[in-house]
Amino acid sequence: MKLPKDKKIVLFDGVCNLCNSAVTFIIEHDKKDVFRFASLQSEIGRKLVEERGMDPEELDSIVLIDPGVAYYRKSTAALEISRELSGGYSLLKNFLFIPESLRDGIYNFIANKRYKWYGKKESCMISTPELKSKFLD
């Protein structure tokens, strides 16, 4: 598995409608082409999670991997992603000053309700040919 060294990798729940919408949003606002994506359910997603000492069966949150630097989960991942987005969205990084336990409490509340509120797909999203280069396989 060869990962792009100059791209940050976003791992997401590929069957979650909210998560798929978030990926679409990130792609639309990633004007500097910073991110690549893989679902947590994919072979590469599972391998990347395991390499970082996390259990893929227990993981239900977004993960941001900055190769050779660090990885982030939950609210910290979301705010670190916002740092790279175009428009005013990069200002969301300023919420990193809020204690992680409080941010993750809110994140967990939404994550635990996401299937109920936004629904679930039967399988991972399929990218269009134009977007295929953004996804790791």
SULTAGI-V16326 format. One line per field, one symbol per residue. phi: phi as a letter, one per 20 degrees, with the letter a starting at -180 (. if undefined). burial: I if it has 9 or more other C-alpha atoms within 8 Angstrom, else O. A space follows every 50 residues. Layout:
# SULTAGI-V16326
phi: ???
burial: ???
This chain:
# SULTAGI-V16326
phi: .deffdcedddbffdefffffffgffgfdefeledccbffefgfffffff femdeffeeccfcdddgmdaccclfffffffggeefmfffffgfffffgg ffffffgfgfffdffffdnbefbffdffgfegfedec
burial: OOOOOOIIIIIIIIIIIIIIOOIOOIIOIIIOOIIIIIIIIIOIIIOOII OOOIOIOOOOIIIIIIIOOOIIIIIIIIIIIIIIIIOOIIOIIOOIOOOI OOIIOOIIOOIOOIIOOIIOIOOIOOOOOOOOOOIOO
